[in-house]
């Protein structure tokens, strides 16, 4: 593209066409023609603002994310010009952005617009979920359930491919998304066999009150409210998670609000529980064998398990096997979103049960809530267990800060990184075929290529310590290939051993504990889980 061919007067319309047509065009190629031309930059900003104002509904939010990404770069260019003056308004602007514009703080606007992308993404997801329609709130517990305990046991999700984060809601809505994952049970120290790693237990207490317990690896939490405690104090302690922190109990608390047992406007929490349970109390306990942030979908699946138990308490059909999919998983996504957790649509769905533990999902483009179609992939489970080794790196994954790198590559269509997204979609289909055909040598090669693409998209997904897993000669001679499951940066690695080399590979991996940085690592015993979220009544 050349300035002689395009002309700067055509650039505003060109950018609008790129955004409106969801075109795979790197906008930096267009913005390069504006360098050092402050008036032309302002004209483009004005045109983008007018275009944003013309959009309606979900399209306004979806296209708005790319508009904000482009505006971030435009304001970087404008700041480099060293000029001041009035700045164009845009209907997508937050109060923070408007404040910076009034102050003429050009240098603050790029980061503010990138932060606005995250806000628009959450708003779009929230609106899509709200469009589902609220489920009927809980009214009263059935007397026949007073003496019962409801227990939900759930597997975790072993992510094999998400076509490198195509389960992000923006990418799915605009271009469709694919994921390949498996439900797994884990065996931890003290257990003689793998078992479901997540457990939620709910029961009515004879005396009024509310007892919440979280027993998860890494942190624990407890809350006990009684009728004798002042309602304002009950309300203060119960809703403490709204002020930050309280991570161990926030999912349980918000789930009680979500199903209608606890209500926002009524301070007497114990009284609300007593009204629901016929004068009694309620106890909810959760247990998890792994840390949240492991890359195994822990918080998302735990949210679904809590809701399944509470909906059974309410006698709602969503808790039945017939009513579970997809409604329960959509509701769990709404629950997570309401406490500020942003998950892809595959995270909780990875735990669903069916004819096979391995699931291939496809979600077609949409303006509404993604509606993934599931296909169960028939495999030889013994062969899978003999070739796929699960390794806990023991490396803590850092929380995402600012604009997600993979989302940034998608929004910018960055010429150096975006092709890796397109290639990941093609590799996904090849991985499904290799797994279905039992070709683990090919699966290992594809997994390694997929991981290389991931690191192109997000260099923070790896580091020299992690790369030892994939480049160490003593490991690679025993291994066909592999990847880190989830977003990378730490957590669990999925390695495909060469035929007959499982024991040797596991022993080599155990020896890594002697190295700095791998002191907390270990080979993980697992079992494929086809059952999904299992509800039992005792």
C-alpha positions in Angstrom: 0.0 0.0 0.0 1.4 3.4 -0.9 0.3 7.0 -0.1 0.3 7.8 -3.8 -2.1 4.9 -4.4 -4.4 5.4 -1.4 -4.2 9.1 -0.4 -4.6 10.2 3.2 -8.1 11.6 2.4 -9.3 8.0 1.8 -7.8 6.6 5.0 -10.8 7.3 7.3 -13.2 5.4 5.0 -10.7 2.6 4.5 -10.3 2.0 8.2 -14.1 2.0 8.6 -14.4 -0.6 5.9 -11.7 -2.8 7.5 -13.5 -2.7 10.8 -17.0 -3.0 9.5 -16.1 -6.0 7.2 -14.1 -7.7 10.0 -11.2 -7.8 7.5 -7.9 -9.5 8.2 -5.9 -6.3 7.5 -3.1 -5.0 9.8 -4.2 -1.5 10.6 -0.7 -0.4 11.3 -0.1 -0.6 7.5 -2.8 2.1 7.1 -1.7 4.2 10.1 1.9 4.3 8.8 0.6 6.7 6.1 -0.5 9.2 8.8 2.9 9.5 10.6 3.7 13.1 11.3 0.3 14.5 10.1 -1.6 15.6 13.2 -4.5 17.1 11.3 -5.0 13.9 9.3 -4.9 11.8 12.5 -7.6 14.0 14.1 -9.7 13.6 11.0 -9.4 9.8 11.2 -10.3 9.9 14.9 -13.4 12.0 14.2 -14.5 9.5 11.5 -14.0 6.5 13.8 -16.0 8.3 16.5 -18.9 8.9 14.1 -18.8 5.3 12.9 -18.9 4.0 16.5 -21.9 6.2 17.2 -23.7 4.8 14.2 -23.5 1.2 15.5 -26.2 -0.5 17.6 -26.5 -3.4 20.0 -23.8 -6.1 20.1 -22.2 -5.0 16.9 -21.4 -1.6 18.6 -19.5 -3.5 21.3 -17.8 -6.0 19.0 -16.6 -3.5 16.5 -16.0 -1.0 19.3 -13.2 -3.2 20.6 -11.2 -2.9 17.3 -12.0 0.8 17.1 -10.5 1.3 20.6 -7.4 -0.7 19.6 -6.9 1.5 16.6 -7.5 4.7 18.6 -4.8 3.6 21.0 -2.3 3.6 18.2 -3.6 6.8 16.7 -3.2 8.6 20.1 0.4 7.3 20.3 1.0 8.9 16.9 -0.7 12.1 18.0 1.3 12.3 21.2 4.5 11.8 19.1 3.6 14.9 17.1 3.8 17.0 20.3 0.6 19.1 19.8 -2.3 19.9 22.0 -5.8 21.2 21.4 -9.4 19.7 21.5 -9.6 16.0 21.0 -12.5 14.2 19.2 -15.2 12.6 21.3 -16.3 9.0 20.8 -19.4 7.4 22.1 -17.3 4.5 23.3 -15.3 6.7 25.7 -15.4 5.9 29.4 -15.4 8.6 32.1 -11.6 8.0 32.5 -11.0 8.6 28.8 -13.2 11.7 28.8 -11.2 13.0 31.8 -7.9 12.5 30.0 -9.2 14.3 26.9 -10.3 17.3 29.0 -6.9 17.4 30.5 -5.2 17.0 27.1 -3.3 14.0 28.6 -2.4 12.4 25.2 0.1 10.1 26.7 -2.5 8.5 29.0 -5.0 7.7 26.3 -3.4 4.7 24.6 -3.4 2.6 27.8 -6.9 3.9 28.7 -8.3 2.8 25.3 -6.7 -0.7 25.7 -8.3 -0.9 29.1 -11.6 0.1 27.5 -11.4 -3.0 25.3 -11.6 -5.3 28.3 -14.5 -3.3 29.6 -16.4 -3.6 26.3 -15.7 -7.3 26.2 -17.1 -7.8 29.7 -20.2 -5.7 28.8 -20.9 -7.6 25.6 -20.6 -10.9 27.4 -22.8 -9.7 30.2 -25.5 -8.5 27.8 -25.4 -11.8 25.9 -25.8 -13.8 29.1 -28.5 -11.5 30.4 -30.4 -12.2 27.1 -30.7 -15.8 28.2 -33.4 -14.7 30.6 -33.2 -15.2 34.3 -34.0 -18.6 35.7 -36.9 -18.7 38.1 -35.5 -17.8 41.6 -35.5 -20.3 44.4 -38.6 -20.0 46.6 -38.5 -22.7 49.2 -36.8 -26.0 49.7 -39.0 -29.1 49.4 -39.6 -30.7 52.8 -38.8 -34.1 51.3 -35.2 -32.9 50.8 -34.6 -31.7 54.4 -32.6 -34.7 55.5 -30.6 -35.1 52.3 -27.1 -34.0 51.4 -26.5 -33.2 47.7 -22.9 -33.9 46.5 -21.5 -33.0 43.1 -18.2 -34.4 42.0 -16.5 -33.0 38.9 -13.5 -33.7 36.7 -11.2 -31.0 35.4 -10.6 -30.0 31.8 -7.5 -31.0 30.0 -7.2 -28.5 27.1 -5.6 -29.9 24.0 -6.4 -27.1 21.6 -8.5 -24.0 21.6 -7.1 -23.0 18.2 -5.0 -20.7 20.3 -7.8 -18.9 22.3 -10.5 -19.1 19.6 -12.9 -19.6 22.6 -12.5 -15.9 23.4 -16.0 -14.5 22.9 -15.0 -11.8 20.5 -13.1 -14.1 18.1 -15.9 -16.7 18.3 -18.7 -14.1 17.6 -16.9 -12.7 14.6 -15.2 -15.7 13.1 -16.3 -18.8 15.0 -14.3 -20.8 17.6 -13.0 -24.4 18.1 -11.7 -26.3 21.1 -10.6 -29.8 21.8 -10.4 -31.0 25.4 -10.9 -33.9 27.7 -12.4 -34.5 31.2 -9.9 -35.9 33.6 -9.8 -37.2 37.2 -6.5 -36.8 39.2 -4.7 -38.9 41.8 -3.1 -36.9 44.6 -0.9 -38.0 47.5 -2.7 -40.4 49.8 -5.1 -41.7 47.1 -4.9 -45.2 45.6 -6.5 -44.3 42.3 -7.5 -41.1 40.3 -10.8 -39.6 41.5 -12.8 -36.4 40.6 -10.7 -33.5 41.8 -13.6 -31.1 42.6 -16.4 -31.7 45.1 -19.3 -29.6 46.3 -21.6 -30.7 49.2 -24.8 -28.9 50.2 -27.2 -29.8 53.1 -29.9 -28.3 55.2 -29.0 -27.7 58.9 -31.6 -28.3 61.5 -30.8 -25.0 63.2 -31.0 -21.6 61.4 -27.7 -20.2 60.1 -25.4 -20.3 57.1 -22.1 -22.2 57.1 -19.7 -21.9 54.1 -16.4 -23.8 53.8 -13.8 -23.8 51.0 -11.0 -26.4 51.2 -9.0 -25.8 48.1 -5.3 -26.3 47.5 -3.6 -23.0 48.1 -6.2 -21.3 50.2 -9.1 -22.0 52.5 -12.0 -20.0 53.8 -14.8 -20.2 56.3 -17.9 -18.2 57.1 -20.6 -18.8 59.7 -23.6 -16.5 60.1 -26.2 -17.0 62.8 -29.6 -15.4 63.5 -28.2 -13.9 66.7 -25.8 -11.7 64.7 -27.0 -8.2 63.7 -28.4 -8.2 60.1 -26.1 -5.3 59.1 -23.1 -7.3 60.3 -24.3 -10.4 58.4 -24.7 -8.4 55.3 -21.3 -6.8 55.7 -19.5 -10.1 56.2 -21.4 -11.9 53.5 -20.8 -9.3 50.8 -17.2 -8.6 51.7 -16.2 -10.2 48.4 -17.7 -7.2 46.6 -15.0 -5.1 48.0 -12.1 -7.3 46.8 -10.4 -10.3 48.2 -12.4 -13.2 49.8 -11.4 -15.3 46.8 -11.9 -18.6 48.5 -15.6 -18.0 49.1 -16.7 -15.5 46.5 -18.0 -18.2 44.1 -20.2 -19.8 46.7 -21.5 -16.5 48.0 -22.4 -15.2 44.5 -23.9 -18.6 43.6 -26.3 -18.2 46.5 -27.3 -14.8 45.1 -27.4 -16.1 41.6 -30.0 -18.8 42.4 -32.1 -16.5 44.6 -31.4 -17.9 48.1 -29.5 -14.7 49.3 -30.9 -11.4 48.1 -29.1 -8.1 47.6 -31.5 -5.8 49.3 -32.2 -7.8 52.5 -29.5 -7.5 55.2 -30.7 -10.5 57.2 -28.9 -13.3 55.3 -29.5 -16.0 58.0 -33.2 -15.0 57.9 -33.3 -15.4 54.1 -31.7 -18.9 54.4 -34.2 -19.8 57.1 -37.1 -18.7 55.0 -35.9 -20.9 52.1 -35.1 -24.0 54.3 -38.3 -24.0 56.3 -36.7 -22.6 59.5 -33.4 -24.3 59.2 -29.9 -23.4 58.0 -27.7 -24.3 55.1 -24.1 -25.7 54.8 -22.1 -25.4 51.5 -18.6 -26.9 51.3 -16.3 -27.0 48.3 -13.1 -29.0 47.8 -10.5 -28.8 45.1 -7.3 -30.8 44.6 -5.5 -28.2 42.5 -4.7 -24.5 42.6 -6.9 -22.2 40.7 -5.0 -20.8 37.7 -3.6 -24.3 36.9 -4.9 -24.1 33.3 -7.3 -26.9 33.9 -10.5 -24.8 34.1 -10.7 -25.1 37.9 -12.7 -22.0 38.8 -15.1 -22.4 35.8 -15.9 -26.0 36.5 -16.2 -25.3 40.3 -18.8 -22.6 39.5 -20.8 -25.1 37.4 -20.6 -27.7 40.2 -21.8 -25.3 42.9 -24.7 -24.2 40.7 -25.7 -27.8 40.0 -25.8 -28.6 43.7 -27.8 -25.4 44.5 -30.2 -25.8 41.6 -30.9 -29.4 42.8 -31.6 -28.0 46.2 -34.1 -25.7 44.5 -35.6 -28.6 42.5 -34.7 -26.9 39.2 -34.6 -29.1 36.1 -31.2 -27.5 35.1 -29.7 -29.9 37.7 -30.9 -33.0 35.9 -28.9 -34.8 33.2 -31.5 -33.7 30.6 -31.4 -30.1 31.6 -27.7 -29.6 32.3 -26.4 -28.9 28.8 -26.0 -26.2 27.7 -28.0 -24.2 30.3 -25.9 -25.0 33.3 -22.7 -24.0 31.6 -24.1 -20.7 30.3 -25.2 -19.9 33.8 -21.8 -20.8 35.3 -20.3 -18.4 32.8 -22.7 -15.7 34.0 -21.8 -16.5 37.6 -18.1 -16.1 36.9 -18.6 -12.9 35.0 -20.6 -11.4 37.8 -17.5 -11.7 40.2 -15.1 -10.4 37.6 -13.7 -13.7 36.3 -13.4 -13.8 32.5 -13.4 -17.3 31.0 -13.7 -18.7 27.5 -16.8 -20.7 26.7 -14.9 -24.0 26.7 -13.6 -23.8 30.3 -16.6 -25.3 32.1 -17.9 -27.2 29.1 -14.7 -29.3 29.3 -16.2 -31.1 32.2 -19.4 -32.2 30.6 -20.1 -35.9 30.3 -21.0 -38.1 27.3 -20.0 -41.1 25.2 -16.3 -40.0 25.3 -14.2 -38.0 27.6 -12.7 -36.2 24.6 -14.8 -33.4 23.1 -14.4 -31.3 19.9 -16.5 -28.1 20.1 -17.4 -25.7 17.4 -19.1 -22.4 18.0 -20.4 -20.7 14.8 -20.2 -16.9 14.4 -23.0 -15.0 16.2 -24.1 -11.7 17.6 -25.6 -13.4 20.6 -24.2 -15.8 23.1 -21.9 -18.4 21.6 -23.7 -21.7 21.2 -21.0 -24.4 20.9 -21.9 -27.7 19.2 -20.2 -30.7 20.8 -18.9 -33.8 19.0 -17.6 -36.6 21.2 -14.3 -38.0 19.7 -14.1 -41.8 20.0 -10.6 -42.9 21.1 -8.9 -45.9 22.7 -8.7 -44.7 26.3 -5.9 -47.1 27.2 -3.8 -45.9 24.3 -4.4 -42.3 25.3 -3.4 -43.0 28.9 -0.3 -44.8 27.6 0.9 -42.0 25.3 -0.2 -38.8 27.0 1.8 -37.8 30.1 0.5 -35.0 32.3 3.2 -33.0 34.1 2.7 -30.3 36.7 5.5 -27.8 36.1 5.0 -26.3 39.6 5.5 -22.9 38.0 2.9 -20.4 39.0 1.0 -18.8 36.2 0.9 -15.0 36.4 -2.5 -13.3 36.3 -3.3 -11.5 33.0 -2.6 -7.8 33.2 -3.8 -5.2 30.7 -4.8 -6.3 27.3 -4.5 -10.0 26.7 -1.7 -10.6 24.1 -3.6 -13.1 22.0 -6.6 -10.8 21.9 -4.3 -7.9 20.9 -2.9 -10.0 18.0 -6.5 -10.6 16.8 -7.7 -7.0 17.2 -4.6 -5.5 15.5 -4.3 -8.2 12.9 -0.6 -7.7 13.5 1.3 -9.0 10.5 4.0 -10.7 12.6 1.6 -12.5 15.0 -1.9 -12.8 13.4 -1.0 -15.5 10.9 -0.3 -17.8 13.8 -4.0 -17.5 14.7 -5.1 -18.5 11.3 -2.7 -21.4 11.2 -3.8 -22.6 14.7 -7.4 -23.1 13.3 -6.1 -25.4 10.6 -3.8 -27.3 13.1 -6.8 -27.8 15.4 -8.6 -29.9 12.8 -5.5 -32.0 12.2 -5.1 -32.6 15.9 -8.7 -33.9 16.1 -8.1 -36.3 13.2 -4.8 -37.5 14.6 -6.4 -38.2 18.0 -9.4 -39.9 16.5 -7.1 -42.1 14.4 -4.7 -43.0 17.2 -1.7 -41.3 15.5 0.1 -40.1 18.6 3.4 -39.4 16.7 1.5 -36.9 14.5 -0.4 -35.6 17.5 2.9 -34.8 19.2 4.3 -33.0 16.2 1.1 -31.0 15.9 1.1 -30.2 19.6 4.7 -28.8 19.3 3.8 -26.7 16.3 0.7 -25.4 18.1 2.9 -24.5 21.1 5.4 -22.6 18.9 2.5 -20.6 17.4 1.3 -19.9 21.0 4.6 -18.4 21.8 4.6 -16.3 18.7 1.2 -14.9 19.7 2.1 -14.4 23.4 5.9 -14.5 24.2 4.9 -14.4 27.9 3.5 -17.9 27.5 7.0 -19.3 27.9 10.4 -18.6 29.4 13.8 -20.4 29.4 12.7 -22.6 32.3 9.5 -23.8 30.5 11.3 -24.3 27.2 13.5 -26.9 28.9 10.6 -29.3 28.7 10.5 -29.0 24.9 14.2 -28.6 24.1 16.0 -30.7 26.6 17.6 -33.5 24.5 17.2 -36.1 27.2 13.4 -35.4 27.2 12.9 -34.9 23.5 14.4 -38.3 22.6 11.6 -39.8 24.7 8.8 -37.5 23.5 7.0 -36.9 20.3 6.1 -33.3 21.3 3.8 -31.4 23.6 2.4 -28.1 24.9 1.3 -26.3 28.0 -2.4 -26.7 28.6 -4.4 -23.5 29.0 -2.9 -20.1 28.5 0.7 -21.0 29.3 3.2 -19.3 31.5 3.1 -22.2 33.9 0.7 -24.8 35.1 0.4 -28.2 33.5 2.2 -29.6 30.5 0.7 -32.3 28.1 3.5 -34.4 26.6 3.2 -37.2 24.0 5.7 -39.9 24.7 7.2 -42.1 22.1 5.7 -45.6 21.8 6.9 -47.7 24.7 8.8 -44.8 26.4 6.1 -43.7 29.0 8.0 -45.0 32.0 11.3 -43.6 30.8 9.8 -40.2 30.1 8.1 -40.0 33.5 11.4 -40.8 35.3 13.2 -38.1 33.4 10.5 -35.6 34.3 10.7 -36.6 38.0 14.4 -35.8 37.9 13.6 -32.2 37.0 12.7 -31.6 40.7 16.4 -31.4 41.4 16.7 -28.3 39.2 16.1 -24.7 40.4 12.6 -23.6 39.5 11.2 -27.1 39.2 11.2 -28.0 42.9 7.4 -28.2 43.1 7.0 -30.1 39.8 5.8 -33.7 39.4 4.2 -36.3 37.1 0.5 -36.4 37.6 -1.5 -39.6 37.6 -4.8 -39.1 35.9 -7.8 -41.0 34.3 -10.1 -39.9 31.6 -13.6 -39.0 32.9 -16.7 -39.6 30.7 -19.2 -39.1 33.6 -19.0 -35.3 33.9 -20.6 -33.5 36.8 -22.0 -36.4 38.9 -24.8 -35.6 41.4 -25.5 -37.9 44.2 -28.0 -37.7 47.1 -27.3 -39.1 50.5 
